[in-house]
Amino acid sequence: MKKFITMLSCLAMLLATGSAFATPVYYGSTDATYGTGGVPALPTESGYYIWTNDPQRTSWSVRWTGNNNGAPASYNWFGSIEFGGLNRETTTKIMFDNNDKISIVDDFLNLGDFVTWQAVAGPAWDGFDFTISGQLGNVLGFNLGSSLFTQLLLTGQDTAGTGIFIGQNRITPMVLVQNYNTSGTLKTQNFEIPAPVPEPGTIVLLGAGLVGVGLYLKRRKA
């Protein structure tokens, strides 16, 4: 019985901290309060900007720009964000052009939801906002691509990211650089961020469920 309870406890801990180890996990700050109209009030530097703007870390923003401190250039931007088993998300496009594309794949089995995009951006900002509901053990898997990243070298190990800025302090995460297409002309940078911590009530319910299972098995054994 003690072994079974220990196993359940370990499982709960894994769920609480679990994430895939195939890609680096960013544990730093994601909070930021940026400018109005969807444009970050930041020094312009070409790349992706990612942040949350609420204490629960459920409201997220993703932006990209080709304005490199006053020297604008247009780049192709593409990629996806996977929400491993998260509840239904809402996504709002910010300043997308007519030819840009964004799609939301909401898995009704709750096994994996995705937001994917294809866009072209120069000195302006493009991007989207989305909200999520956290569950134990889930992560946000970022797969960020751009023609800005064409010259990056493929890595089989963690490396410092390029052109990715997270939170108010524009922190660059560790990433894996991978091919996006078979010809190797496009590359993505991949990393994960843990999902928000569930509300205390959720954790209490999980604990109560584990205790209930233990009591049931104990009575059955008796």
ABEGO torsion letter per residue (X at the ends): XAAAAAAAAAAAAAAAABBBAABBBBABBABBBBBBGGBBBBBBBBEBBBBBABAAGABBBBBBBABBGGBBBBBBBBEBBBBBGBBBBBBBBBGBBAABBBBBBBBAAGAEBBBBBBBBBBABBBEBBBBBBBBBGBBBBBBBBBAAAAABBBBABBBBBBGBBBEAAGBBBBBBBBBABAAGABBBBBBBBBBBBBBAAAAAAAAAAAAAAAAAAAAAAX
